[in-house]
Amino acid sequence: MNTPGKENQARAGGEWLPVIKADPPCYLFANMAAATGIRHGIFTRIGGGSAAPFHSLNVSLGVGDRQDSVNINRNRIASCLGVEQLIFSDQVHGDDILIFKNQNRHAWSGTSYKKRAGDAMITDSPGIGLAIQIADCQAVVLYDPEQAVVANIHAGWRGSIVNIIGKTVKAMTLEFGCDPANMLAGVGPSLGPCCAEFVNYREEIPEIFWPYKVSQDHFDFWSISRDQLANAGVPDENIRIVGICTRCHPDLFFSYRAERITGRFVVVAGLVQEGSGIKNGGSSSG
């Protein structure tokens, strides 16, 4: 799949964000759109079957939506990306990292998979989709094209404080021999500095993060993530921040801060199954 022209792109964060007109529609990280080894998608709340207030592409089973609606939504996303299985974890705002190695795929894939707590997932196994569900938190995708390894991270403000991003980069290096200098990184739609208000920040956020305060009680967690990636060795030119605030765009993305009772949208990342003919965001026919 070639990088879409501007007629198939949306403006985000000062750059053009590729849009895939699939079913359901999704965005791509601009720096990964032309990569041939990764399939990924930043899905919106559009194109699903859930009723209000979870309308319509909710992927969470823990917010009060009907299970059959969620299953239909998840199946639509898996079909869109052409993955055999979506892998979800129990996201608990911690720093545990789940590793899914291809060499022992029989132990965790298909019906063998048992969901575990973890806020980052890494794999070198093609054909699966690592799925992070969010509604203001960040989904951060890491891709090493040299070692063919991909990671997907759930980074809320608590995850940022414990540096789940830096720890995932380190795990990719230790477990798979990745070099951070080769990694591409993308930070998805999430709470922007315009809306990341923490009135109790003196009790919640360590003082080391206070330089990221952009007003009396608002913080720039996009910049925190960029700096954590850079400090872990990812080149700045390899990092893309989508720059879309979810609270400002509840028509496009679920936002807990904007709606409270709402669904979760999903960012999925995985490796291309050789010979599948399917790449980023949808089928090779577009």
C-alpha positions, 0 to 999 in steps of 0.5 A, spaced: 500 500 500 502 506 498 502 512 502 495 516 501 495 522 497 492 528 501 485 527 499 485 521 503 489 524 509 487 528 515 490 534 518 493 533 525 498 535 529 502 539 524 502 534 519 498 530 514 495 523 517 493 518 512 486 516 512 484 509 510 477 508 507 476 501 510 470 498 514 471 501 519 475 507 517 482 508 521 488 513 521 495 511 520 501 514 523 504 518 518 511 515 519 509 507 519 504 508 513 509 506 507 512 501 512 511 494 509 512 489 515 507 492 519 499 493 519 496 498 524 490 502 525 488 508 529 480 506 529 475 512 531 468 511 534 465 510 527 463 504 524 461 500 529 454 497 532 454 499 539 448 503 541 448 510 545 452 512 549 457 507 547 456 509 539 458 506 535 465 502 535 466 501 542 471 495 543 471 495 551 467 489 555 468 493 561 464 499 560 456 497 560 456 495 553 452 489 550 457 483 549 455 481 542 455 488 540 463 489 542 464 482 539 461 484 533 466 491 533 472 487 535 471 482 529 470 488 524 476 491 526 480 484 526 477 483 519 479 490 516 486 489 518 486 481 516 489 479 523 487 472 525 486 474 533 486 481 536 490 480 543 487 485 549 490 485 556 487 488 562 490 495 562 491 497 570 495 503 569 502 500 571 508 498 568 508 490 567 509 488 559 507 482 556 511 478 551 508 474 546 514 470 542 513 467 536 517 461 538 512 459 543 506 461 540 502 455 541 502 457 548 498 463 548 495 464 541 488 462 539 484 458 544 490 458 549 490 465 550 488 467 557 488 475 558 493 478 563 494 484 566 499 488 563 500 495 560 504 494 554 505 488 549 511 486 545 511 481 539 515 478 533 509 473 531 506 475 525 498 475 524 496 478 530 494 485 532 496 488 539 490 492 541 490 498 546 483 500 548 483 508 550 478 514 551 483 519 553 490 515 555 495 514 549 496 508 545 504 508 543 506 504 537 513 502 537 516 498 530 523 496 529 523 494 522 530 491 522 528 485 527 521 485 525 518 487 532 512 491 534 509 493 541 503 497 543 503 501 550 497 503 554 500 510 557 495 514 561 498 519 566 500 514 571 503 510 566 507 516 564 510 517 571 512 510 571 515 511 564 512 505 561 514 507 554 522 507 556 521 500 560 518 497 553 523 500 549 528 497 554 524 490 554 524 490 546 532 491 546 533 485 552 528 480 549 529 481 541 535 485 540 532 491 538 536 497 537 532 504 539 535 507 533 532 503 528 525 504 532 519 508 529 514 511 534 507 513 534 503 517 539 495 516 538 490 521 539 489 522 547 488 528 552 492 534 549 495 539 553 489 544 552 485 539 556 490 535 561 487 538 567 490 536 574 487 540 579 491 536 585 497 535 581 501 537 587 499 530 590 498 526 584 504 528 579 511 528 581 515 534 581 520 532 576 514 532 571 512 539 573 516 543 567 511 540 563 506 544 566 503 549 560 498 553 565 496 553 572 494 546 572 494 543 565 500 538 563 503 536 556 503 529 556 505 529 549 511 532 550 513 527 556 512 521 551 516 524 546 522 526 551 521 519 554 522 516 547 528 520 546 531 518 552 530 511 551 534 512 544 529 513 539 531 518 534 526 524 534 525 524 527 522 517 528 517 519 533 510 522 531 505 525 535 498 525 532 496 531 536 489 530 536 486 531 543 480 526 544 476 531 549 476 536 544 473 531 539 468 526 542 465 526 535 470 522 533 473 519 539 471 516 545 473 521 551 472 519 558 473 526 560 468 529 555 463 524 557 464 519 563 459 514 561 462 512 554 466 507 550 473 505 548 476 506 541 482 502 539 489 502 536 492 496 533 499 494 531 501 487 528 506 484 523 504 482 516 503 475 515 508 473 509 504 472 503 497 475 506 497 481 501 494 485 507 498 491 509 497 497 513 489 499 515 486 494 510 486 489 504 491 490 498 485 492 494 484 498 498 
